[in-house]
Amino acid sequence: MKVRDAAPDRAAPRARHGRRAPARRTARALTPLLWLGPSLLLITTVVLWPVVEMFRTSLLRISSSGVTLGSRGLGNYRDLFTDEDLLPVLARTLVWVGGVVLVTLVLSLALGQLLNARFPGRRVVRWAVIVPWAASVLMTALIWKWLLDNYSGPVNRLLLDAGLIDQPVNWLAHPTTALAWMMWVAIFVSLPFTSFVVLAGLQTIPAEVYEAARVDGAGPLRTYFTITLPLLRPAVLIAAIINVINVFNSFPIIWAMTGGGPGHATDTTTTFMYKIAFYDQDVGTSAAMAVVNFALILVMVLLYLRAARWREEVR
């Protein structure tokens, strides 16, 4: 009898242990959430909640004083898409983003190579390159606006002294030249960050790879296009995505230099959205423009990622 009684006593702890095992596994699986929780809460508060609120606002009728007057459905989107200025603004935004990002990447590849080379005073040059990025974007735009002034600007003075123009030019009064100069300022501001991302990518490439290429008889151009550029792909991908987002949402440069004018002639979607909200006093339609702006950024980034992955699959 004692032997038979002892068996259940040993089986009971095993049964209790078996019941606790799934709970322990669940606890171990949920443990990372304790560490990820603050980050997820921050992302939800700073990123997801404003997106949801932006979309919700785009469906409301809001007075000029900020009072919600009820739902408007898709009426704000209907007003936005029937605005005759929308298509030119969208086209100009694509030119603005594509031109600035493309030229910035090309120049950064060359500047990154220069900063990666060994020469006297390299550290000073690196410090000098980062200054435009460290400075205030608004202040940089205002300085360039003064440089381009048709009365007292040094740019006109230099061009007049060099005999390249006969009379001062009001560069920011003409939409074409104003957009070109604003794109140059955006490139000037974006170049330091992108160049240092490229420089960081260059410094991760092992020297043995270049030694093997030299042994195989590869010249500088062949080495650059078959070794350096492919290995720089992650750095270029990161730089391009960040630049697309930053340039798409670049408000200070355009607003400080031209205010999007004359009229909407130099507006991008960001300044256009601002004018709808504060000039036209139409918060709902401005929120609809913000939703469209957000969707355009996502589409451009996804298309770029898809194109980059396609090129990798081809290789």
C-alpha positions as CSV (number, residue, x, y, z in Angstrom):
1,M,0.0,0.0,0.0
2,K,2.8,2.4,0.8
3,V,4.3,1.8,-2.7
4,R,1.0,2.5,-4.4
5,D,0.5,5.6,-2.3
6,A,3.9,7.0,-3.2
7,A,3.3,6.9,-6.9
8,P,0.6,9.6,-7.0
9,D,2.8,11.8,-4.8
10,R,5.6,11.7,-7.5
11,A,3.1,12.2,-10.4
12,A,1.5,15.2,-8.9
13,P,4.6,17.5,-9.1
14,R,5.1,16.3,-12.6
15,A,1.6,17.2,-13.5
16,R,1.9,20.6,-11.9
17,H,5.2,21.2,-13.7
18,G,3.6,20.2,-17.0
19,R,0.8,22.8,-16.4
20,R,3.4,25.5,-15.6
21,A,5.5,24.8,-18.7
22,P,3.2,26.6,-21.2
23,A,2.9,29.6,-18.9
24,R,6.7,29.8,-18.6
25,R,7.0,29.7,-22.4
26,T,4.4,32.4,-22.8
27,A,6.2,34.5,-20.2
28,R,9.5,34.1,-22.0
29,A,7.9,35.0,-25.3
30,L,6.4,38.2,-23.8
31,T,9.5,39.3,-22.0
32,P,10.9,41.2,-25.1
33,L,7.7,43.3,-25.0
34,L,8.9,44.7,-21.6
35,W,11.9,46.2,-23.5
36,L,10.2,47.0,-26.7
37,G,7.2,48.5,-24.9
38,P,8.6,52.1,-24.4
39,S,9.7,52.2,-28.0
40,L,6.4,51.0,-29.3
41,L,4.5,53.5,-27.1
42,L,6.7,56.3,-28.5
43,I,6.2,55.2,-32.1
44,T,2.4,55.0,-31.5
45,T,2.3,58.4,-29.9
46,V,4.7,60.3,-32.2
47,V,4.0,58.5,-35.6
48,L,0.8,56.5,-35.7
49,W,-1.5,58.7,-33.7
50,P,-0.8,61.9,-35.7
51,V,-1.4,59.9,-39.0
52,V,-4.7,58.6,-37.7
53,E,-5.7,62.1,-36.5
54,M,-4.6,63.6,-39.8
55,F,-6.8,61.2,-41.8
56,R,-9.7,61.7,-39.3
57,T,-9.4,65.5,-39.7
58,S,-9.5,65.2,-43.5
59,L,-13.1,63.8,-43.2
60,L,-14.4,66.7,-41.0
61,R,-15.8,70.1,-41.6
62,I,-13.8,72.5,-39.5
63,S,-14.5,76.2,-39.1
64,S,-11.8,78.9,-39.5
65,S,-11.7,79.2,-35.7
66,G,-10.9,75.4,-35.3
67,V,-14.4,74.3,-34.2
68,T,-15.5,70.9,-35.6
69,L,-18.9,71.3,-37.4
70,G,-19.4,67.6,-38.2
71,S,-18.5,65.1,-40.8
72,R,-18.0,66.1,-44.4
73,G,-17.2,62.6,-45.8
74,L,-15.0,62.9,-48.9
75,G,-16.0,66.5,-49.6
76,N,-12.6,67.8,-48.6
77,Y,-10.9,65.5,-51.1
78,R,-13.4,66.5,-53.8
79,D,-12.5,70.1,-53.3
80,L,-8.8,69.3,-53.3
81,F,-8.8,67.3,-56.5
82,T,-11.0,69.8,-58.4
83,D,-8.5,72.6,-57.5
84,E,-6.9,73.7,-60.8
85,D,-3.6,74.4,-59.0
86,L,-3.2,70.9,-57.7
87,L,-1.7,69.2,-60.8
88,P,0.9,71.9,-61.4
89,V,1.9,71.7,-57.7
90,L,2.2,67.9,-57.9
91,A,4.3,68.0,-61.0
92,R,6.5,70.7,-59.5
93,T,6.9,68.6,-56.4
94,L,8.1,65.6,-58.3
95,V,10.6,67.8,-60.2
96,W,11.8,69.3,-57.0
97,V,12.2,66.0,-55.1
98,G,13.7,64.1,-58.1
99,G,16.1,66.8,-59.2
100,V,17.4,67.6,-55.7
101,V,17.8,63.9,-54.6
102,L,19.4,62.8,-57.9
103,V,22.0,65.7,-58.0
104,T,22.7,65.3,-54.3
105,L,23.5,61.6,-54.7
106,V,25.7,62.2,-57.7
107,L,27.7,65.0,-56.0
108,S,27.8,63.1,-52.7
109,L,29.4,60.0,-54.4
110,A,32.2,62.3,-55.7
111,L,32.6,64.2,-52.5
112,G,32.6,61.0,-50.4
113,Q,35.5,59.7,-52.5
114,L,37.4,63.0,-51.9
115,L,36.8,62.9,-48.1
116,N,37.9,59.2,-48.0
117,A,41.2,60.0,-49.7
118,R,44.3,60.8,-47.7
119,F,45.5,64.4,-48.0
120,P,46.9,67.1,-45.7
121,G,44.1,68.9,-43.9
122,R,41.5,66.2,-44.5
123,R,40.0,66.6,-41.0
124,V,39.5,70.4,-41.6
125,V,37.9,69.8,-44.9
126,R,35.5,67.3,-43.3
127,W,34.6,69.8,-40.6
128,A,34.0,72.5,-43.3
129,V,31.7,70.2,-45.3
130,I,29.4,69.5,-42.4
131,V,28.8,73.2,-41.6
132,P,25.8,73.7,-44.1
133,W,24.1,70.7,-42.5
134,A,24.7,71.9,-39.0
135,A,23.5,75.4,-39.6
136,S,19.8,76.3,-39.5
137,V,18.0,75.6,-42.8
138,L,15.9,78.7,-42.4
139,M,19.0,80.8,-41.9
140,T,20.7,79.3,-44.9
141,A,17.7,80.0,-47.1
142,L,17.6,83.6,-45.9
143,I,21.3,84.1,-46.6
144,W,20.8,82.8,-50.1
145,K,17.8,85.1,-50.6
146,W,20.0,88.0,-49.7
147,L,22.8,86.8,-52.0
148,L,20.3,86.7,-54.9
149,D,18.8,90.1,-54.2
150,N,18.6,92.1,-57.4
151,Y,19.7,95.4,-55.8
152,S,22.3,94.5,-53.1
153,G,23.0,90.8,-53.8
154,P,26.6,89.7,-54.4
155,V,25.5,87.2,-57.1
156,N,24.3,90.0,-59.4
157,R,27.3,92.1,-58.5
158,L,29.7,89.3,-59.5
159,L,27.8,88.5,-62.7
160,L,27.7,92.2,-63.7
161,D,31.5,92.6,-63.0
162,A,32.2,89.5,-65.1
163,G,30.1,90.9,-67.9
164,L,27.8,87.9,-67.9
165,I,24.6,90.0,-67.5
166,D,23.8,93.6,-68.5
167,Q,21.5,94.5,-65.7
168,P,20.6,93.0,-62.3
169,V,18.2,90.1,-62.4
170,N,15.5,89.4,-59.9
171,W,16.2,85.7,-59.7
172,L,13.4,84.8,-57.3
173,A,10.7,86.7,-59.2
174,H,10.7,84.3,-62.1
175,P,9.3,80.8,-61.4
176,T,11.8,78.9,-63.5
177,T,15.0,80.6,-62.1
178,A,13.5,80.7,-58.6
179,L,12.8,77.0,-58.6
180,A,16.4,76.3,-59.9
181,W,17.9,78.4,-57.2
182,M,15.8,76.8,-54.5
183,M,16.8,73.4,-55.7
184,W,20.4,74.5,-55.5
185,V,19.9,75.6,-51.9
186,A,18.2,72.3,-51.1
187,I,21.2,70.4,-52.6
188,F,23.6,72.6,-50.7
189,V,21.9,71.7,-47.4
190,S,21.5,68.0,-48.2
191,L,25.0,67.4,-49.5
192,P,26.9,67.2,-46.2
193,F,24.7,64.5,-44.6
194,T,24.6,62.4,-47.8
195,S,28.3,62.7,-48.3
196,F,29.0,61.5,-44.8
197,V,26.7,58.5,-45.3
198,V,28.6,57.7,-48.5
199,L,31.9,58.2,-46.6
200,A,30.7,55.8,-43.9
201,G,29.9,53.2,-46.6
202,L,33.3,53.6,-48.2
203,Q,35.1,53.0,-44.9
204,T,33.3,49.7,-44.5
205,I,34.7,48.3,-47.8
206,P,37.7,46.0,-47.0
207,A,41.0,47.0,-48.5
208,E,41.6,43.4,-49.6
209,V,38.8,43.7,-52.2
210,Y,40.7,46.5,-53.9
211,E,44.0,44.6,-53.7
212,A,42.4,41.6,-55.4
213,A,41.0,43.9,-58.1
214,R,44.5,45.4,-58.7
215,V,45.9,41.9,-58.9
216,D,43.3,41.0,-61.6
217,G,44.3,44.1,-63.6
218,A,41.2,46.2,-63.0
219,G,41.6,49.9,-63.7
220,P,40.2,52.7,-61.5
221,L,36.9,53.0,-63.5
222,R,36.2,49.3,-63.6
223,T,37.0,49.0,-59.9
224,Y,34.7,51.8,-59.0
225,F,31.7,50.6,-61.1
226,T,32.1,46.8,-60.3
227,I,33.3,47.0,-56.7
228,T,32.8,50.3,-55.0
229,L,29.3,51.2,-56.3
230,P,27.7,47.7,-55.6
231,L,29.2,47.7,-52.1
232,L,27.9,51.2,-51.5
233,R,24.4,50.2,-52.3
234,P,23.1,50.0,-48.7
235,A,24.6,53.4,-47.9
236,V,23.1,55.0,-51.0
237,L,19.7,53.4,-50.3
238,I,19.6,54.9,-46.8
239,A,20.8,58.3,-48.1
240,A,18.2,58.3,-50.9
241,I,15.3,57.4,-48.7
242,I,16.1,60.0,-46.0
243,N,16.7,62.6,-48.7
244,V,13.3,61.9,-50.4
245,I,11.5,62.3,-47.1
246,N,13.4,65.5,-46.1
247,V,13.2,67.2,-49.5
248,F,9.5,66.3,-50.0
249,N,8.7,68.0,-46.6
250,S,11.2,70.8,-47.1
251,F,9.2,73.9,-46.0
252,P,11.7,76.5,-44.8
253,I,13.7,76.8,-48.0
254,I,10.6,77.5,-50.2
255,W,8.8,79.7,-47.7
256,A,11.8,81.8,-46.9
257,M,13.0,82.4,-50.5
258,T,9.7,82.8,-52.4
259,G,6.8,82.0,-50.1
260,G,5.6,79.7,-52.9
261,G,4.9,82.6,-55.1
262,P,4.2,84.4,-57.3
263,G,0.8,82.9,-56.6
264,H,1.4,79.1,-56.6
265,A,4.2,79.3,-59.2
266,T,6.9,77.8,-56.9
267,D,4.7,75.9,-54.4
268,T,5.3,72.3,-53.6
269,T,2.7,70.2,-51.8
270,T,4.0,71.3,-48.4
271,T,3.7,75.0,-48.9
272,F,0.4,74.5,-50.9
273,M,-1.0,72.6,-47.9
274,Y,0.1,75.5,-45.6
275,K,-1.6,78.1,-47.8
276,I,-4.9,76.1,-47.8
277,A,-4.9,75.9,-44.0
278,F,-3.8,79.5,-43.2
279,Y,-4.7,81.6,-46.2
280,D,-7.9,79.9,-47.3
281,Q,-8.8,79.0,-43.7
282,D,-9.7,75.5,-44.8
283,V,-8.3,73.0,-42.3
284,G,-10.2,70.0,-43.6
285,T,-8.9,70.4,-47.2
286,S,-5.4,71.1,-45.9
287,A,-5.6,67.8,-43.9
288,A,-6.7,66.0,-47.1
289,M,-3.6,67.5,-48.8
290,A,-1.5,66.2,-45.9
291,V,-2.9,62.7,-46.5
292,V,-2.1,62.9,-50.2
293,N,1.3,64.2,-49.3
294,F,1.9,61.3,-47.0
295,A,0.7,58.8,-49.6
296,L,3.0,60.3,-52.2
297,I,6.0,59.9,-49.9
298,L,5.2,56.3,-49.3
299,V,4.7,55.5,-53.0
300,M,8.0,57.2,-53.9
301,V,9.9,55.3,-51.2
302,L,8.3,52.0,-52.1
303,L,9.0,52.5,-55.8
304,Y,12.6,53.3,-55.1
305,L,13.0,50.2,-52.8
306,R,11.3,48.1,-55.5
307,A,13.6,49.4,-58.2
308,A,16.7,48.8,-56.0
309,R,15.6,45.3,-55.3
310,W,14.9,44.7,-59.0
311,R,18.4,45.8,-59.9
312,E,19.8,43.4,-57.2
313,E,17.8,40.5,-58.7
314,V,19.0,41.3,-62.2
315,R,22.6,41.2,-60.9
